[in-house]
């Protein structure tokens, strides 16, 4: 059943055309992730479908009941009670789903949710029986929930079959084709330009008749020379025509090579950059950590995992404020990212902000910015004229370009589109120092971090591996424990059967008990193999 039909839709913002949709049909049970750079028009697209914004032109047909989970700012505006952002979002999600809609629109529903509540959201959206249009920068959410992706790029909407990973594969294949076609275009263009130059030079070199020639010979030579020139000029024009008609191919987006300069004095050679035993942390009367150990390894990328309000940001602030109960390496130079963006000078340009106090050269700085899609003349824009997402990119870039060797980042992916998040992954992987990262983006955490510190029951659990490997480890422990319990039960049954067999006088009953004993022995052997 067709649920949504958009025909000849156009929408402009000022002088800029956000998008143009000739025809888009969305069927029942399609779960579509909507991706695109910040400002590409994703939220406007949903608002047009919800009929909260009118398009400049076109028709919209909606077949079925529609519910809309809006961005947190819009939810907060309608809340009279003071509850956390995560609680507001969960309430909005449950309210929308309880309406039993045929069509569900969701604009960044994972914002302000911790990793555990995002798992709840994934389960809810996976079980939703209807059409879903979902804007999210959370790739795990898009991968587990969606079976289509719509990309909004330069005013065009392109629909891809499959989840986000399959969409990326299709994009990468397209990029490979574009690189090949661009290289072939440059090769053919160069060949034609070279041939034109040779043809023109050959035309110029056609000699006039020597003075010693007689009149008849001179006329013959002149006629032959003219014919040769005409042929060469015709050949040159033919080549120029081919060059003019050669289909131009634009150079695909370049990949940026990142080589961070790391002075010897910035390298932490001790095993741990922060250490503490019997550490406790309280906010007012609330105990966040009680008599626990904290060991942050040097030159690792560490994920700090826990539910909202459990104390992650509070712990980070104790490290930044050099709590006397923490042993912090005296050679550490902390760079802290928070949403207040206090490290930026609003009245200076992007490039001047980064060059100031930087230990990296201008090429590296430009490449850092390029990874986050800030390139060309954009680097000369003044900070105060940037969007919120652009300021976040510049703030993080400034930290990466500075002489820090210990980066602490509290939700750095907020306000960033997926393309910027993937660029940030590249930068963090190349960074040579220690990173302590708070993030609810599961895939980002797994791709960047190689160490996990987890809040649990007012203690800190430390694991040498990323968060997914930690969960796998915990799951294997549960399986091993279950297997062990099953083995004990089987051994008890075997002992009981041995006693019954030895006492049983009836041969028929004895044979039945012997068969039961054989079955238990088989299960015990399987259990032993499973624990190896």
C-alpha positions as CSV (number, residue, x, y, z in Angstrom):
1,X,0.0,0.0,0.0
2,X,1.3,3.5,-0.9
3,X,1.5,5.6,2.3
4,X,3.2,8.8,1.0
5,X,3.3,10.3,-2.5
6,X,5.2,13.6,-3.2
7,X,4.9,15.1,-6.7
8,X,6.8,18.1,-8.1
9,X,7.8,19.3,-4.6
10,X,10.2,22.3,-4.4
11,X,11.4,24.2,-1.4
12,X,13.8,27.2,-1.2
13,X,15.4,28.9,1.8
14,X,16.3,32.4,0.9
15,X,18.1,32.3,-2.4
16,X,19.0,28.6,-1.9
17,X,17.0,25.7,-3.3
18,X,16.8,23.1,-0.5
19,X,15.5,20.3,-2.7
20,X,13.5,19.5,-5.7
21,X,11.4,16.2,-5.8
22,X,9.8,15.3,-9.1
23,X,8.2,12.1,-7.7
24,X,8.7,10.1,-4.5
25,X,6.5,7.2,-3.4
26,X,6.9,5.5,0.0
27,X,5.1,2.2,0.6
28,X,3.7,0.6,3.8
29,X,6.4,-1.0,6.1
30,X,9.3,0.8,4.5
31,X,11.7,2.0,7.2
32,X,13.7,4.8,5.7
33,X,16.7,6.6,7.2
34,X,17.2,10.2,6.0
35,X,20.8,11.3,5.8
36,X,22.6,14.4,4.6
37,X,24.9,17.2,5.7
38,X,23.7,19.7,8.4
39,X,21.5,22.3,6.6
40,X,20.7,20.1,3.7
41,X,16.9,20.2,4.5
42,X,16.3,16.9,6.4
43,X,14.0,18.4,9.1
44,X,12.3,20.6,6.5
45,X,11.6,17.4,4.4
46,X,9.8,15.8,7.4
47,X,7.9,19.0,8.3
48,X,6.6,19.1,4.7
49,X,5.4,15.5,5.0
50,X,3.8,16.4,8.3
51,X,2.2,19.4,6.6
52,X,3.7,21.7,9.2
53,X,5.6,23.6,6.4
54,X,4.2,24.2,3.0
55,X,6.3,23.5,-0.1
56,X,6.8,26.2,-2.7
57,X,5.2,24.0,-5.3
58,X,3.9,20.4,-5.6
59,X,1.4,18.0,-4.1
60,X,1.5,15.7,-1.0
61,X,-0.7,12.7,-0.5
62,X,-0.8,11.0,2.9
63,X,-2.6,7.7,3.3
64,X,-3.0,6.7,7.0
65,X,-2.6,8.0,10.5
66,X,0.7,10.0,11.1
67,X,2.7,10.6,14.3
68,X,5.7,12.8,14.7
69,X,8.7,12.6,17.1
70,X,10.2,16.0,16.9
71,X,13.7,17.2,17.8
72,X,14.3,17.8,21.5
73,X,14.2,21.6,21.3
74,X,10.6,21.4,19.9
75,X,9.6,18.9,22.5
76,X,11.0,21.0,25.4
77,X,9.1,24.1,24.2
78,X,5.8,22.1,24.9
79,X,6.9,20.8,28.4
80,X,5.7,22.5,31.5
81,X,7.4,20.1,34.0
82,X,11.2,20.0,34.5
83,X,12.5,16.6,33.5
84,X,15.8,15.7,31.8
85,X,16.3,15.8,28.1
86,X,16.5,12.0,27.9
87,X,13.3,11.6,29.9
88,X,11.5,14.1,27.6
89,X,12.7,12.2,24.5
90,X,11.6,8.8,25.9
91,X,8.2,10.3,26.8
92,X,7.8,11.7,23.2
93,X,8.8,8.3,21.7
94,X,6.4,6.3,23.8
95,X,3.5,8.8,23.2
96,X,4.0,8.7,19.5
97,X,4.1,4.9,19.4
98,X,1.1,4.5,21.7
99,X,-0.9,6.4,19.1
100,X,-0.5,3.3,16.8
101,X,0.2,5.3,13.7
102,X,0.5,4.0,10.2
103,X,3.3,6.5,9.5
104,X,5.9,7.5,12.0
105,X,8.2,10.5,11.5
106,X,11.2,10.7,13.8
107,X,13.7,13.6,13.9
108,X,16.9,12.7,15.9
109,X,15.0,10.5,18.4
110,X,18.3,9.2,19.9
111,X,19.5,12.6,21.0
112,X,20.0,12.9,24.8
113,X,19.5,9.1,25.2
114,X,22.3,7.1,26.7
115,X,23.6,3.9,25.1
116,X,21.2,1.7,27.1
117,X,18.1,3.8,26.1
118,X,19.2,3.8,22.5
119,X,19.0,0.0,22.6
120,X,15.4,0.4,23.9
121,X,14.7,2.8,21.0
122,X,16.1,0.3,18.4
123,X,13.9,-2.4,19.8
124,X,10.8,-0.2,19.7
125,X,11.4,1.0,16.1
126,X,12.3,-2.5,14.9
127,X,9.0,-3.9,16.2
128,X,7.0,-0.9,14.8
129,X,4.6,-2.2,12.2
130,X,4.2,0.7,9.8
131,X,6.1,3.2,7.6
132,X,9.0,5.0,9.3
133,X,11.0,8.0,8.2
134,X,13.9,8.5,10.5
135,X,16.5,11.3,10.7
136,X,19.5,10.2,12.7
137,X,23.3,10.5,12.9
138,X,23.5,7.2,14.8
139,X,24.7,4.6,12.3
140,X,23.9,1.7,14.6
141,X,20.3,2.9,14.8
142,X,20.1,3.3,11.0
143,X,21.7,-0.1,10.4
144,X,19.5,-2.1,12.7
145,X,16.2,-0.4,11.9
146,X,16.2,0.8,8.3
147,X,15.7,-1.1,5.0
148,X,16.1,2.1,2.8
149,X,18.2,5.2,2.9
150,X,17.2,8.6,1.4
151,X,20.2,10.9,0.9
152,X,19.6,14.7,0.5
153,X,22.6,16.2,-1.2
154,X,22.8,19.5,-3.2
155,X,19.0,19.7,-3.5
156,X,18.6,16.2,-4.8
157,X,16.9,13.2,-3.1
158,X,18.3,9.8,-3.9
159,X,16.8,6.6,-2.5
160,X,19.0,3.6,-1.8
161,X,18.0,0.0,-1.0
162,X,19.4,-1.4,2.3
163,X,20.6,-0.1,5.6
164,X,23.3,2.6,6.2
165,X,26.2,0.2,5.7
166,X,24.8,-1.0,2.3
167,X,24.2,2.7,1.4
168,X,27.9,3.5,2.2
169,X,29.0,0.6,0.0
170,X,27.0,1.8,-2.9
171,X,28.4,5.3,-2.4
172,X,31.9,4.0,-2.3
173,X,31.4,2.1,-5.5
174,X,30.0,5.2,-7.1
175,X,33.0,7.2,-5.8
176,X,35.4,4.5,-7.3
177,X,33.6,4.9,-10.7
178,X,33.8,8.7,-10.5
179,X,37.6,8.5,-9.7
180,X,38.1,6.2,-12.7
181,X,36.0,8.4,-15.0
182,X,37.9,11.5,-13.8
183,X,41.3,9.9,-14.4
184,X,40.2,8.8,-17.9
185,X,38.9,12.3,-18.6
186,X,42.2,13.9,-17.5
187,X,44.1,11.4,-19.5
188,X,42.1,12.0,-22.7
189,X,42.1,15.8,-22.2
190,X,45.9,15.8,-21.8
191,X,46.3,13.6,-24.9
192,X,44.1,15.9,-27.0
193,X,45.8,19.1,-25.8
194,X,49.2,17.6,-26.6
195,X,48.0,16.5,-30.1
196,X,46.6,20.0,-30.8
197,X,49.9,21.6,-29.8
198,X,51.8,19.2,-32.1
199,X,49.4,19.9,-34.9
200,X,49.6,23.7,-34.5
201,X,53.4,23.6,-34.4
202,X,53.6,21.4,-37.4
203,X,51.4,23.8,-39.3
204,X,53.7,26.7,-38.4
205,X,56.7,24.7,-39.6
206,X,55.5,24.1,-43.1
207,X,58.2,25.9,-45.1
208,X,57.6,28.6,-47.8
209,X,59.2,28.0,-51.3
210,X,63.0,28.7,-51.4
211,X,64.1,31.8,-53.3
212,X,66.2,29.7,-55.7
213,X,63.1,27.9,-57.1
214,X,61.7,28.9,-60.5
215,X,58.2,30.3,-60.8
216,X,56.5,27.0,-61.8
217,X,58.3,25.1,-59.0
218,X,57.4,27.8,-56.5
219,X,53.7,27.7,-57.5
220,X,53.7,23.9,-57.1
221,X,55.4,24.1,-53.7
222,X,53.0,26.8,-52.6
223,X,50.0,24.7,-53.6
224,X,51.4,21.6,-51.8
225,X,52.2,23.7,-48.7
226,X,48.7,25.2,-48.7
227,X,47.1,21.8,-49.0
228,X,49.3,20.4,-46.1
229,X,48.4,23.5,-44.0
230,X,44.7,23.1,-44.7
231,X,44.9,19.4,-43.8
232,X,46.8,20.2,-40.6
233,X,44.4,23.1,-39.7
234,X,41.4,20.7,-40.3
235,X,43.0,18.1,-38.2
236,X,43.6,20.7,-35.4
237,X,40.0,21.9,-35.6
238,X,38.8,18.3,-35.4
239,X,40.9,17.8,-32.3
240,X,39.7,21.0,-30.8
241,X,36.1,20.0,-31.5
242,X,36.7,16.6,-29.7
243,X,38.2,18.5,-26.8
244,X,35.3,20.9,-26.6
245,X,32.8,18.1,-26.7
246,X,34.7,16.0,-24.2
247,X,32.3,15.4,-21.2
248,X,33.8,17.2,-18.3
249,X,34.3,15.2,-15.1
250,X,34.7,17.0,-11.7
251,X,37.4,15.8,-9.4
252,X,35.8,13.6,-6.7
253,X,36.1,14.7,-3.0
254,X,39.7,14.3,-1.9
255,X,40.9,12.2,1.0
256,X,42.9,14.1,3.6
257,X,46.2,12.7,4.8
258,X,46.7,13.4,8.5
259,X,50.2,13.5,10.1
260,X,50.1,15.0,13.6
261,X,53.4,16.4,14.8
262,X,54.1,15.0,18.3
263,X,57.0,16.6,20.2
264,X,59.0,14.2,22.4
265,X,58.0,16.3,25.4
266,X,54.3,15.5,24.8
267,X,54.7,11.7,24.9
268,X,53.6,10.2,28.2
269,X,55.9,7.3,28.9
270,X,54.2,6.1,32.1
271,X,51.7,3.3,31.8
272,X,48.9,5.3,33.3
273,X,48.0,9.0,32.9
274,X,45.5,9.0,35.8
275,X,45.5,6.7,38.8
276,X,43.4,6.4,42.0
277,X,42.7,3.7,44.6
278,X,39.8,3.9,47.1
279,X,38.3,6.8,45.1
280,X,34.8,8.1,46.0
281,X,32.7,10.8,44.4
282,X,29.6,12.6,45.7
283,X,27.4,15.3,44.4
284,X,25.6,16.8,47.4
285,X,24.2,13.7,49.2
286,X,24.2,11.5,46.1
287,X,27.0,9.0,46.0
288,X,28.2,8.5,42.4
289,X,31.3,6.4,43.2
290,X,32.1,4.5,46.4
291,X,35.6,3.3,47.2
292,X,36.6,2.3,43.7
293,X,39.8,2.2,41.6
294,X,40.5,4.3,38.5
295,X,43.4,3.6,36.1
296,X,43.4,5.5,32.8
297,X,46.1,4.1,30.5
298,X,48.3,6.4,28.6
299,X,48.1,6.7,24.8
300,X,44.8,4.8,24.6
301,X,41.4,5.8,23.4
302,X,39.1,5.2,26.3
303,X,35.3,5.1,26.3
304,X,33.6,6.2,29.5
305,X,30.2,4.4,29.6
306,X,27.2,4.7,31.8
307,X,23.6,5.8,32.0
308,X,22.6,9.4,32.0
309,X,23.1,11.1,35.4
310,X,25.3,8.3,36.7
311,X,28.4,10.6,37.1
312,X,30.4,10.5,33.9
313,X,30.7,14.3,33.4
314,X,31.2,14.7,37.2
315,X,34.2,12.3,37.1
316,X,35.6,14.1,34.0
317,X,35.4,17.5,35.9
318,X,37.3,16.0,38.9
319,X,40.1,15.1,36.5
320,X,40.2,18.5,34.9
321,X,40.1,20.2,38.3
322,X,43.0,18.0,39.5
323,X,41.2,16.4,42.4
324,X,43.7,15.8,45.2
325,X,42.6,12.2,45.5
326,X,43.6,11.5,41.9
327,X,47.2,11.0,40.8
328,X,47.4,12.8,37.4
329,X,50.7,12.6,35.4
330,X,52.4,16.0,35.8
331,X,53.4,15.9,32.1
332,X,49.8,15.6,30.9
333,X,48.4,18.6,29.0
334,X,44.6,18.3,29.1
335,X,42.4,19.6,26.3
336,X,38.7,19.6,27.3
337,X,35.8,19.7,24.8
338,X,32.4,20.7,26.2
339,X,29.4,22.3,24.5
340,X,30.2,25.8,25.7
341,X,33.0,26.1,23.0
342,X,35.1,28.3,25.3
343,X,38.3,27.8,23.4
344,X,37.1,29.9,20.4
345,X,37.5,33.6,19.7
346,X,34.2,34.6,18.1
347,X,35.7,37.6,16.3
348,X,38.5,35.8,14.6
349,X,38.4,33.5,11.5
350,X,38.5,29.7,11.6
351,X,42.1,29.5,10.3
352,X,43.4,32.2,12.8
353,X,41.7,30.4,15.7
354,X,43.5,27.2,14.8
355,X,46.9,28.7,14.0
356,X,47.0,30.5,17.3
357,X,48.9,28.3,19.9
358,X,49.1,25.4,17.3
359,X,52.0,23.0,17.1
360,X,50.8,21.7,13.7
361,X,51.7,23.3,10.3
362,X,49.1,25.0,8.1
363,X,48.8,22.0,5.8
364,X,47.9,19.7,8.7
365,X,45.5,22.3,10.0
366,X,43.8,22.5,6.6
367,X,43.6,18.7,6.4
368,X,42.1,18.5,9.9
369,X,39.4,21.0,8.9
370,X,39.0,19.2,5.5
371,X,38.2,15.9,7.3
372,X,35.3,17.7,9.0
373,X,34.1,19.2,5.6
374,X,35.4,22.7,6.3
375,X,37.5,23.6,3.3
376,X,38.3,26.1,0.6
377,X,37.5,29.7,1.4
378,X,35.3,28.6,4.3
379,X,38.4,28.6,6.6
380,X,38.4,32.4,6.4
381,X,34.8,32.7,7.8
382,X,34.5,34.4,11.2
383,X,33.5,32.2,14.1
384,X,30.4,34.2,15.1
385,X,29.0,33.7,11.6
386,X,29.1,29.8,11.8
387,X,26.3,27.4,12.7
388,X,26.4,25.4,15.9
389,X,27.6,22.3,14.2
390,X,30.4,24.2,12.4
391,X,31.5,25.7,15.7
392,X,31.8,22.3,17.3
393,X,34.0,21.1,14.4
394,X,36.3,24.1,14.8
395,X,36.5,23.7,18.6
396,X,37.5,20.1,18.3
397,X,39.9,20.9,15.4
398,X,41.6,23.5,17.6
399,X,42.2,21.0,20.4
400,X,43.7,18.5,17.9
401,X,46.0,21.1,16.5
402,X,47.2,22.3,20.0
403,X,50.0,20.8,22.1
404,X,47.6,18.7,24.2
405,X,48.4,15.0,24.9
406,X,45.2,14.2,26.9
407,X,41.9,15.0,25.2
408,X,38.7,14.7,27.2
409,X,35.6,15.0,25.1
410,X,32.0,15.1,26.4
411,X,29.5,14.2,23.7
412,X,31.6,15.6,20.7
413,X,29.2,14.2,18.1
414,X,26.2,16.3,19.2
415,X,25.2,18.6,16.3
416,X,27.4,16.8,13.8
417,X,26.1,15.1,10.6
418,X,27.3,11.5,9.9
419,X,29.9,12.7,7.3
420,X,31.5,14.8,10.0
421,X,31.4,12.0,12.6
422,X,33.2,9.7,10.2
423,X,35.8,12.4,9.6
424,X,36.2,12.8,13.4
425,X,36.8,9.0,13.7
426,X,39.7,9.4,11.2
427,X,41.2,12.3,13.2
428,X,40.9,10.5,16.6
429,X,42.5,7.4,15.2
430,X,45.5,9.4,14.1
431,X,45.8,11.4,17.3
432,X,48.9,10.2,19.2
433,X,47.9,11.0,22.8
434,X,45.3,9.8,25.2
435,X,41.5,10.3,24.6
436,X,38.8,10.0,27.2
437,X,35.5,10.0,25.4
438,X,31.9,10.3,26.6
439,X,29.5,9.5,23.8
440,X,26.1,7.7,23.4
441,X,27.0,6.9,19.7
442,X,27.8,3.2,20.0
443,X,29.4,2.8,16.6
444,X,31.5,5.9,17.0
445,X,32.7,4.6,20.4
446,X,33.5,1.1,19.0
447,X,35.3,2.6,15.9
448,X,37.5,5.0,18.0
449,X,38.1,3.4,21.4
450,X,40.3,0.4,22.4
451,X,39.6,0.6,26.1
452,X,36.4,0.8,28.2
453,X,35.6,2.2,31.7
454,X,32.1,1.4,32.8
455,X,30.0,2.8,35.7
456,X,28.3,-0.1,37.5
457,X,26.9,-0.2,41.0
458,X,28.9,2.9,42.1
459,X,32.1,1.2,40.9
460,X,34.3,1.5,37.8
461,X,34.8,-1.6,35.7
462,X,37.8,-1.4,33.4
463,X,38.2,-3.5,30.3
464,X,41.0,-3.7,27.7
465,X,38.9,-3.6,24.5
466,X,36.1,-1.6,23.0
467,X,32.5,-1.6,24.4
468,X,31.2,-4.3,22.0
469,X,34.1,-6.6,23.0
470,X,33.2,-6.0,26.7
471,X,29.6,-7.0,26.1
472,X,30.8,-10.1,24.2
473,X,33.1,-10.9,27.2
474,X,30.2,-10.5,29.7
475,X,27.9,-12.6,27.5
476,X,30.5,-15.4,27.3
477,X,30.8,-15.3,31.1
478,X,27.0,-15.8,31.4
479,X,27.1,-18.7,29.0
480,X,30.0,-20.3,30.8
481,X,28.2,-19.9,34.1
482,X,25.0,-21.5,32.7
483,X,27.0,-24.4,31.2
484,X,28.7,-24.9,34.6
485,X,25.3,-25.0,36.4
486,X,24.0,-27.5,33.8
487,X,27.0,-29.7,34.3
488,X,26.6,-29.8,38.1
489,X,22.9,-30.7,37.7
490,X,23.7,-33.5,35.2
491,X,26.4,-34.9,37.5
492,X,23.9,-35.0,40.3
493,X,21.4,-36.9,38.1
494,X,24.1,-39.3,37.1
495,X,25.0,-40.1,40.7
496,X,21.3,-40.6,41.5
497,X,20.9,-43.0,38.6
498,X,23.9,-45.0,39.5
499,X,22.4,-45.5,43.0
500,X,19.0,-46.5,41.5
501,X,20.6,-48.9,39.0
502,X,22.6,-50.7,41.7
503,X,19.5,-51.1,43.9
504,X,17.0,-52.1,41.1
505,X,16.1,-55.8,40.9
506,X,13.6,-55.6,38.0
507,X,15.7,-56.1,34.8
508,X,13.3,-54.2,32.5
509,X,13.3,-51.1,34.8
510,X,17.1,-51.5,35.1
511,X,17.4,-51.3,31.3
512,X,15.3,-48.1,31.2
513,X,17.5,-46.6,33.9
514,X,20.7,-47.6,31.9
515,X,19.3,-45.8,28.8
516,X,18.7,-42.7,30.9
517,X,22.3,-42.9,32.2
518,X,23.7,-43.1,28.6
519,X,21.7,-40.0,27.6
520,X,23.1,-38.0,30.6
521,X,26.7,-39.2,29.8
522,X,26.2,-37.9,26.2
523,X,25.0,-34.5,27.5
524,X,27.9,-34.3,30.0
525,X,30.4,-34.9,27.2
526,X,28.8,-32.2,25.1
527,X,28.9,-29.9,28.1
528,X,32.6,-30.5,28.6
529,X,33.3,-29.8,24.9
530,X,31.4,-26.6,25.1
531,X,33.6,-25.3,28.0
532,X,36.9,-26.0,26.2
